[in-house]
Amino acid sequence: MLKFINLVLALALFAAPAEARRKKEPRLEENKAYMFYVEGCPMCQKALKYVNERYLTRPDVVRLDLAEEESRVLLRQCADKFGFKNIVVPVFCIGDKYFMGWSSKASAALDGYIDEKDGW
C-alpha cells in the first residue's frame, strides 16, 4: 500500500505542469528598492503617487501590489530579513534598510535611502 501511495505522489509531481515546476521563487535583490502596497489603502496611494512622480523611470525602484502572490513572497522575505512582528503598509525594503508607513518624513527618508543606494 505504501508503495502505491508513493507511486501516486510521484506521478502527481511529474504530472504537474512543466512551467510550474520550472518557475523559481522570486528573491529580493540587494540593488533594488521595493515598495509593497495595498490597492485602496490611503497611505499607500499617497506613497505610490510620490514614488511614481519621483522614480517612475527607475527600474531599480520596484512597486509591488500585495494582491499578487509574487509580491507576498517578496514581502515575506523582507519580513524574515528584518524580523518584522507586525506590518504596516506601505513597506519599503532597500538593501539593509526598511521603513513602514507613510508620513511627511517618509519621503525624505525614502529619498535618502535611494540616494545612499545609488552610491553602491
ChimeraX attribute file (.defattr): number of C-alpha atoms within 10 A of each C-alpha:
attribute: neighborCount
match mode: 1-to-1
recipient: residues
	/A:1	6
	/A:2	7
	/A:3	8
	/A:4	9
	/A:5	10
	/A:6	11
	/A:7	12
	/A:8	12
	/A:9	12
	/A:10	11
	/A:11	11
	/A:12	10
	/A:13	12
	/A:14	11
	/A:15	10
	/A:16	10
	/A:17	9
	/A:18	10
	/A:19	8
	/A:20	8
	/A:21	11
	/A:22	8
	/A:23	8
	/A:24	8
	/A:25	8
	/A:26	11
	/A:27	12
	/A:28	17
	/A:29	13
	/A:30	13
	/A:31	14
	/A:32	18
	/A:33	23
	/A:34	24
	/A:35	26
	/A:36	22
	/A:37	24
	/A:38	18
	/A:39	12
	/A:40	8
	/A:41	12
	/A:42	13
	/A:43	18
	/A:44	22
	/A:45	16
	/A:46	14
	/A:47	23
	/A:48	22
	/A:49	13
	/A:50	13
	/A:51	19
	/A:52	14
	/A:53	10
	/A:54	12
	/A:55	16
	/A:56	15
	/A:57	9
	/A:58	12
	/A:59	10
	/A:60	16
	/A:61	18
	/A:62	17
	/A:63	18
	/A:64	20
	/A:65	17
	/A:66	19
	/A:67	11
	/A:68	10
	/A:69	11
	/A:70	15
	/A:71	19
	/A:72	15
	/A:73	16
	/A:74	21
	/A:75	23
	/A:76	14
	/A:77	15
	/A:78	23
	/A:79	17
	/A:80	11
	/A:81	12
	/A:82	13
	/A:83	10
	/A:84	11
	/A:85	7
	/A:86	7
	/A:87	12
	/A:88	14
	/A:89	19
	/A:90	24
	/A:91	23
	/A:92	24
	/A:93	26
	/A:94	23
	/A:95	18
	/A:96	11
	/A:97	12
	/A:98	18
	/A:99	17
	/A:100	16
	/A:101	15
	/A:102	21
	/A:103	12
	/A:104	7
	/A:105	8
	/A:106	15
	/A:107	15
	/A:108	11
	/A:109	14
	/A:110	20
	/A:111	14
	/A:112	12
	/A:113	19
	/A:114	19
	/A:115	11
	/A:116	12
	/A:117	17
	/A:118	11
	/A:119	6
	/A:120	6
